[in-house]
Amino acid sequence: MKKETFSSMRLMDSILFCGVLLIGIACRSIDLSALPSPPADLGNEKPIPDGLEIYIFEFENLSQLGSLEFVRSLSENNLSGLTRNDLMRADVIITEEDIVTFDWTTQKIILSDSIRQQYISKDLLLPPFSVFVVSFDGKPLFSGKLLWVHSATYFATPTLYVSSPVETSNEDELAMYIRPHSVVYLEKETEGVLPIDDQNLAERIRDHLELNGK
């Protein structure tokens, strides 16, 4: 009687062991790379278009970006703390579709007539002393202040120049100039290109613009 009980217990243990072993082998045979990966957690952040983008914030709405210190840091080319959601709060977003030509030597950007028409019909579309951010493929590159061409104000950080709406209303195009800092003679060739340290990235941006007919 005891012998039968012992044999039954050994048989049950063997069956249980084999079951666990088979489950382990089956799990190891599964290709984990074939399993679908979980979706990326983007929170409430909105997607940013690819390519070259210019984000401009109206002076009166700068408080929406946060503290005065944060706004000042953006105007001085300090991008620390800037998020994608901050960029999407911009009052004006200029995409590559809005850019007709981009002269790499003078950093002169000709914008589409639709943008020009909006600009001359609304005085605050591109107001002076606004903060701007230039981004490429979703990565902010540099920031600074927007000035009108004939502004007497000087900044030692990147500057985006544009003609006043009154002057632009008599022209056939709306031109912008990106400068590493404030300069008087906009048509003069500048040394270097975009005000970024990574010149390999600058060349990649130029090649990208040429490839897209800008």
C-alpha positions in Angstrom: 0.0 0.0 0.0 2.8 2.4 0.9 4.6 1.4 -2.3 1.7 2.3 -4.5 1.3 5.7 -2.8 4.9 6.5 -3.3 4.8 5.6 -7.0 1.7 7.7 -7.5 3.4 10.7 -6.0 6.5 10.3 -8.2 4.3 10.0 -11.2 2.5 13.3 -10.4 5.8 15.1 -9.8 7.1 13.9 -13.1 4.0 15.1 -15.0 4.2 18.4 -13.3 7.9 18.8 -14.1 7.4 18.0 -17.7 4.6 20.5 -18.0 6.7 23.3 -16.6 9.6 22.3 -18.9 7.4 22.4 -22.0 6.0 25.8 -21.1 9.6 27.2 -20.6 10.7 25.8 -24.0 7.6 27.3 -25.7 8.2 30.7 -24.1 11.9 30.8 -25.2 10.9 29.9 -28.8 8.8 33.0 -29.2 10.5 35.7 -31.3 10.2 38.8 -29.0 11.2 41.1 -31.9 8.0 40.1 -33.7 5.8 41.3 -30.9 4.3 44.8 -31.5 6.1 47.5 -29.5 4.0 49.7 -27.2 3.0 53.1 -28.7 5.2 56.1 -27.8 3.9 58.2 -25.0 3.8 61.7 -26.5 1.5 63.1 -23.8 -0.2 66.2 -25.0 2.6 67.3 -27.3 1.7 68.0 -30.9 3.8 66.8 -33.8 6.1 69.3 -35.5 6.5 69.4 -39.3 9.8 68.2 -40.8 12.2 70.6 -42.6 13.0 74.2 -41.8 10.5 76.0 -39.6 10.4 79.5 -38.1 8.2 80.1 -35.0 7.4 83.7 -34.1 5.6 84.8 -30.9 3.8 88.1 -30.8 5.2 90.5 -28.2 1.8 90.8 -26.4 1.5 87.0 -26.1 5.0 86.2 -24.8 3.6 85.7 -21.3 2.0 82.4 -22.4 5.5 81.0 -22.7 6.1 81.3 -19.0 8.2 83.5 -16.8 10.0 86.7 -17.9 13.3 85.0 -17.4 12.3 82.2 -19.8 11.3 84.7 -22.5 14.5 86.6 -22.0 16.5 83.5 -22.3 14.8 82.6 -25.6 15.6 86.1 -26.9 19.2 85.5 -26.0 19.5 82.2 -27.9 19.1 80.0 -24.8 16.9 77.1 -25.7 17.1 75.3 -22.4 13.6 74.4 -21.1 11.9 74.9 -24.5 9.4 72.1 -25.3 7.5 71.1 -28.5 4.3 72.4 -26.9 6.0 75.9 -26.5 6.7 75.9 -30.2 3.2 75.0 -31.2 2.0 78.0 -29.2 3.7 80.3 -31.7 1.4 83.0 -33.3 3.1 82.6 -36.7 4.7 79.3 -38.0 6.6 79.7 -41.3 7.2 76.3 -43.0 9.1 75.4 -46.1 6.0 75.7 -48.1 5.9 79.4 -47.2 9.5 79.9 -48.4 10.0 80.7 -52.1 13.8 81.1 -52.0 16.5 80.9 -49.4 19.8 82.7 -50.4 22.4 80.9 -48.4 25.1 83.6 -48.9 23.1 86.5 -47.6 20.6 84.4 -45.5 17.8 86.2 -47.3 14.5 84.4 -47.3 11.7 85.3 -49.7 8.3 84.4 -48.4 5.2 83.5 -50.4 2.7 86.3 -51.4 0.0 84.8 -49.2 2.2 85.4 -46.1 3.0 89.0 -47.4 -0.7 89.7 -47.9 -1.4 88.6 -44.3 1.4 90.6 -43.1 0.4 93.9 -44.6 -3.2 93.4 -43.5 -2.4 92.8 -39.9 0.2 95.0 -38.2 1.0 92.5 -35.5 1.6 89.5 -37.7 5.4 90.0 -37.5 5.9 92.7 -34.9 9.3 94.0 -33.8 10.9 92.7 -30.6 9.1 89.4 -31.0 10.9 86.2 -30.0 11.5 83.7 -32.8 12.9 80.1 -32.9 14.4 78.4 -35.9 13.9 74.6 -36.0 15.0 71.8 -38.4 13.3 68.4 -38.5 11.7 69.1 -35.2 14.9 70.1 -33.4 15.2 73.8 -32.3 18.5 75.2 -33.5 18.6 78.8 -32.3 16.4 81.7 -31.1 16.5 85.4 -30.9 14.5 88.6 -31.5 12.7 89.8 -34.6 13.5 93.4 -35.7 12.3 95.7 -38.5 15.0 96.5 -41.0 15.4 100.1 -39.9 15.4 99.5 -36.2 18.2 101.2 -34.3 18.2 98.5 -31.6 21.3 96.3 -31.4 21.4 92.7 -30.2 24.5 90.5 -29.9 22.4 87.3 -30.4 20.6 86.0 -33.5 18.3 88.5 -35.2 15.5 88.0 -37.7 15.0 91.1 -39.8 11.9 92.0 -41.8 10.6 95.1 -43.5 7.8 97.0 -41.8 4.3 96.4 -43.2 4.2 99.9 -44.6 7.3 99.3 -46.7 6.3 95.8 -47.7 2.9 96.9 -49.0 4.7 98.6 -52.0 6.9 95.6 -52.8 6.3 92.5 -54.7 7.8 90.2 -52.1 8.3 89.8 -48.4 11.9 89.2 -47.4 13.5 88.1 -44.1 17.1 88.1 -43.1 18.6 85.8 -40.6 21.7 87.2 -38.9 24.0 85.9 -36.1 23.5 89.3 -34.6 22.3 92.8 -35.5 23.9 94.3 -38.6 23.1 97.4 -40.6 23.9 96.4 -44.2 21.6 93.5 -44.8 22.7 92.8 -48.4 26.4 92.5 -47.3 27.7 89.0 -47.4 28.1 87.6 -43.9 30.9 85.3 -42.7 29.5 81.8 -42.0 26.0 80.7 -42.4 23.3 79.8 -39.8 24.3 80.9 -36.3 24.9 77.4 -35.1 28.1 75.7 -34.1 27.5 72.5 -36.0 28.7 73.4 -39.5 28.0 69.8 -40.7 24.4 70.3 -39.8 24.4 73.7 -41.5 25.6 72.1 -44.7 23.0 69.4 -44.4 20.3 72.1 -44.1 21.6 73.9 -47.1 21.6 70.6 -49.1 18.1 69.9 -48.0 16.9 73.4 -49.1 18.6 73.0 -52.5 17.1 69.6 -53.0 13.7 71.0 -52.3 14.1 73.8 -54.8 14.6 76.7 -52.3 
